[in-house]
Every structure is written in structure tokens, then in C-alpha cells.
Amino acid sequence: MDSIEQTTDVLVIGAGMAGLIAAAELQQAGRSVRVLDKGRGVGGRLASRRIESATFDHGAPGFKASDPWFISQVLQARLNGAVAPWTLDAAEVHPDLRSWRGTPSMSAVPKQLSRGLDLQLETTITHLHPHGDRWLATTASGHTFASTSVVLTAPVPQALALLDAGGFGLAPELRLRLDAIEYERCLTVMAILDGPSRIPSPGGVLFNRGSIASITDNQAKGISAEPAVTLHATPAFSFEHWDHDRLESGRLLLAAAADWLGAGVRTFQVHGWRYSQPKIRDNEPCLLVNLAPPLALAGDAFGGVGVEGSALSGRAAALAILALRASPQRA
Ligand SMILES: Cc1cc2nc3c(=O)[nH]c(=O)nc-3n(C[C@H](O)[C@H](O)[C@H](O)COP(=O)(O)OP(=O)(O)OC[C@H]3O[C@@H](n4cnc5c(N)ncnc54)[C@H](O)[C@@H]3O)c2cc1C
């Protein structure tokens, strides 16, 4: 072990929706919080990417809001210019502001949430284990972060790998519950076109059959300077083609979408989301897997669906930690 950082009240692993919401709630309640993420940017599956002068939302293209607390967060984000009403499904009527996207792109949402947080990117935790009344989280380079509580928001198989590597044994019934959680895969094509697509306003078509789950027109959405579409493959196609040549799979998907593209493909890239969305999730909004020192698992595998489910799960984890640690002990 090279060095141990000063202990914080809470270490949040993962700067996706769940982790950022948990961190903000805990910080607002007066806890010292550090957020770590292995990525180069915040957001996890709320992701945007530039290819040449085109911009793509290549994770979640948008999200829904139905919970009153979450709606209030979204409306605040709207006042701050980070979201706008939008739906992937042109047939959907949404007079009550239930469907949203990030503005200018989806990564605006996590970027805004991360403001004012103590955040460290490009930091991959490899081991997590309790040591006395603290948790120790160790990186690949041997650096160790200490905290009195942890909120762990990596997709569940990755979260379990950290605990396994740290030698932390979960109670058998919890282990069974967590091992039951499964995720769909999603192959995603980002293609720059040589002209506007045929995708109707407001810029999305939902299929969920055959090889294509959805196509989003990033130019029609207003985020890309040039014609650029994101194609999400169905779970069945993604599973079947996961180990195949990615460019070849991309060509198959673009051929299947040709009628909707209506223009030539100038260039494209393919991204594979190994943990796209859970197909089997736990019913609890978060899971406290250790009480002393506290460890809560959170994310879209717990409670609700998608971005909203992650936010609610992050909040539930923060409230659970606060309830356990009514008077924080600083090291
Ligand atoms: C293709 C696609 C389409 C989607 N479509 C929709 C949609 O239409 N509507 C909707 O609501 N939702 C959609 N979703 C799902 C939505 O994006 C997720 O539910 C939500 O963003 C998950 O947030 P999270 O915080 O739970 O997890 P994540 O966003 O995955 O955050 C976890 C974070 O943990 C970090 N991490 C993992 N392991 C480590 C480690 N060892 N050390 C440090 N950091 C680590 C990761 O880098 C990541 O940033 C979609 C997702 C995908 C991929």
C-alpha cells in the first residue's frame, strides 16, 4: 500500500447519476464527500462523444421523470439550462413534462450535478474492504482512500468484483440477490451522414424489434453541427454479435436502418455497452450490505428504471447513510 488519503466521511465510487445524486445529498447534509470514477469524464452511461465536428449522445438518449422529487430536480436543471423537454417516441404525448434530454447534450446533466463536488476522475478502484471502523478503497497503482462510509454505484457485477478482490464476504442471502441481477448489452453505432436523415422531428424513432432498438438524429436534437445518428441495437442483436468484428456489426445495423437514414454514411464508430440496462433488478431502492462501517450499493439495478431509477437509488443510499451516521465522526 503506497499511501492512504485523509479519511472522508463518505467515499462515493462512480460519478454516474446515482453517485452524483448521492454525493450532492450527503454534501448538502454536511458530510465530507469524495467522488471517484475510472472514466475521463463524469456521467457513466449519460455519455456524449465528439467525432470530427459531429456530437453524439451514445448512452441514454433521453429520460423520463415521474417521481415528484425527481421532477423537482429536473425542473431545477431546466432553469439552469441543462435539460429540455424531448421524447424519443414521436407518438408520445407529453404535455406534463415527463420526457427530457440533456442540453446541449446528455453529458450536461452529470456535468452540472458534479459542480462543487470533490471529484477525482481516471481513478479505478480495484479493491474495497473494511478495516476497523473505516473502508479502504485501493487503486491499481496502490493508492488507498479511506472513509467512514461508502456508496458504491458501479454496475453490480463490477461492484461485487471490487468486494471480492478486497476479500469482503457478503452474507449468503445478499450474495444470492446480487448475483441474480443481470444486464443487457448494447452495441451502439455513431454514424456521420453526408446529408440530413429521414428521422422525423423531434429526432428519434423507437423500434425495439429485429436488430435495432432505436435511432436518434443528433442534428435534429440540436446537439450536432453536422448530420449524425446514434443507433442502439436490440439486446438480442447485441448479445449475438458481442464478440464479432465491431465494424462488421456496425455495417449490418446501418444496412438495417438504411431507409431511415436516407443519406450516405461518411464514417462511423461502434461502442459496446457491456452493462447497458438491467434486465433483472433488485426491488429495494438501494442495498445496505454492511452497517458498521456502512456500505450502500446503489444504481439503476435497484428500485426504478433508467436515469430516474438511478437518481432515486442514489438519493436512497445517501438517506440510508445519513440515518446510520446521525453524528459524523471525522478522523
Ligand atoms: C445505450 C443505452 C441506452 C439507454 N437508454 C435509456 C433511456 O432511454 N432512458 C433511461 O432512463 N435510461 C437509459 N439508459 C440507462 C441509463 O443511462 C442508466 O440507467 C443510468 O445512467 C445509470 O446510472 P448509474 O449511476 O446507476 O450507473 P453508471 O452511469 O454506469 O455509473 C457508474 C459509474 O461507476 C464508474 N465505475 C465503475 N467501476 C468503477 C471502478 N472500479 N472504479 C471507479 N469508478 C468505477 C463508471 O465509470 C461509471 O461512471 C440507457 C443506457 C444505455 C447504455
The ligand as a Tripos MOL2 file, in Angstrom:
@<TRIPOS>MOLECULE
LIG
   53    58     1     0     0
SMALL
NO_CHARGES

@<TRIPOS>ATOM
      1 C1        -27.3570    2.5470  -24.7390 C.3       1 LIG1
      2 C2        -28.1360    2.9730  -23.5300 C.ar      1 LIG1
      3 C3        -29.4130    3.4860  -23.6760 C.ar      1 LIG1
      4 C4        -30.1270    3.8880  -22.5500 C.ar      1 LIG1
      5 N1        -31.3740    4.4440  -22.7020 N.ar      1 LIG1
      6 C5        -32.0120    4.9480  -21.6270 C.ar      1 LIG1
      7 C6        -33.2370    5.6430  -21.7690 C.ar      1 LIG1
      8 O1        -33.7380    5.8250  -22.8710 O.2       1 LIG1
      9 N2        -33.8330    6.1250  -20.6390 N.ar      1 LIG1
     10 C7        -33.2700    5.9590  -19.4010 C.ar      1 LIG1
     11 O2        -33.8320    6.4470  -18.4040 O.2       1 LIG1
     12 N3        -32.1130    5.2970  -19.2390 N.ar      1 LIG1
     13 C8        -31.4640    4.7930  -20.3170 C.ar      1 LIG1
     14 N4        -30.2890    4.1380  -20.1600 N.ar      1 LIG1
     15 C9        -29.8540    3.7590  -18.8110 C.3       1 LIG1
     16 C10       -29.2190    4.9230  -18.0370 C.3       1 LIG1
     17 O3        -28.2120    5.5120  -18.8010 O.3       1 LIG1
     18 C11       -28.6730    4.3290  -16.7590 C.3       1 LIG1
     19 O4        -29.7290    3.6820  -16.0630 O.3       1 LIG1
     20 C12       -28.0590    5.3450  -15.8010 C.3       1 LIG1
     21 O5        -27.3290    6.3350  -16.4850 O.3       1 LIG1
     22 C13       -27.1830    4.5740  -14.8340 C.3       1 LIG1
     23 O6        -26.5960    5.4420  -13.8950 O.3       1 LIG1
     24 P1        -25.7570    4.8160  -12.7020 P.3       1 LIG1
     25 O7        -25.1840    5.9290  -11.9240 O.co2     1 LIG1
     26 O8        -26.6000    3.8120  -11.9890 O.co2     1 LIG1
     27 O9        -24.5900    3.9520  -13.4010 O.3       1 LIG1
     28 P2        -23.4290    4.4510  -14.3950 P.3       1 LIG1
     29 O10       -23.8610    5.5890  -15.2230 O.co2     1 LIG1
     30 O11       -22.9400    3.2240  -15.0810 O.co2     1 LIG1
     31 O12       -22.3270    4.9660  -13.3750 O.3       1 LIG1
     32 C14       -21.4250    4.1000  -12.7280 C.3       1 LIG1
     33 C15       -20.0560    4.7710  -12.7110 C.3       1 LIG1
     34 O13       -19.1690    3.9290  -11.9770 O.3       1 LIG1
     35 C16       -17.8930    4.0370  -12.5570 C.3       1 LIG1
     36 N5        -17.1110    2.8810  -12.1490 N.ar      1 LIG1
     37 C17       -17.4080    1.5580  -12.3910 C.ar      1 LIG1
     38 N6        -16.4440    0.7860  -11.8390 N.ar      1 LIG1
     39 C18       -15.5590    1.6190  -11.2300 C.ar      1 LIG1
     40 C19       -14.3330    1.4040  -10.5050 C.ar      1 LIG1
     41 N7        -13.8520    0.1710  -10.2850 N.pl3     1 LIG1
     42 N8        -13.6680    2.4800  -10.0300 N.ar      1 LIG1
     43 C20       -14.1260    3.7460  -10.2590 C.ar      1 LIG1
     44 N9        -15.2760    4.0040  -10.9530 N.ar      1 LIG1
     45 C21       -15.9690    2.9560  -11.4310 C.ar      1 LIG1
     46 C22       -18.1800    4.0880  -14.0600 C.3       1 LIG1
     47 O14       -17.0950    4.6730  -14.7680 O.3       1 LIG1
     48 C23       -19.4580    4.9150  -14.1230 C.3       1 LIG1
     49 O15       -19.1810    6.2840  -14.3720 O.3       1 LIG1
     50 C24       -29.5420    3.7430  -21.2550 C.ar      1 LIG1
     51 C25       -28.2490    3.2480  -21.1290 C.ar      1 LIG1
     52 C26       -27.5470    2.8720  -22.2490 C.ar      1 LIG1
     53 C27       -26.1360    2.3610  -22.0880 C.3       1 LIG1
@<TRIPOS>BOND
     1     1     2 1
     2     2     3 ar
     3     2    52 ar
     4     3     4 ar
     5     4     5 ar
     6     4    50 ar
     7     5     6 ar
     8     6     7 ar
     9     6    13 1
    10     7     8 2
    11     7     9 ar
    12     9    10 ar
    13    10    11 2
    14    10    12 ar
    15    12    13 ar
    16    13    14 ar
    17    14    15 1
    18    14    50 ar
    19    15    16 1
    20    16    17 1
    21    16    18 1
    22    18    19 1
    23    18    20 1
    24    20    21 1
    25    20    22 1
    26    22    23 1
    27    23    24 1
    28    24    25 2
    29    24    26 1
    30    24    27 1
    31    27    28 1
    32    28    29 2
    33    28    30 1
    34    28    31 1
    35    31    32 1
    36    32    33 1
    37    33    34 1
    38    33    48 1
    39    34    35 1
    40    35    36 1
    41    35    46 1
    42    36    37 ar
    43    36    45 ar
    44    37    38 ar
    45    38    39 ar
    46    39    40 ar
    47    39    45 ar
    48    40    41 1
    49    40    42 ar
    50    42    43 ar
    51    43    44 ar
    52    44    45 ar
    53    46    47 1
    54    46    48 1
    55    48    49 1
    56    50    51 ar
    57    51    52 ar
    58    52    53 1
@<TRIPOS>SUBSTRUCTURE
     1 LIG1         1 GROUP 0 **** ****
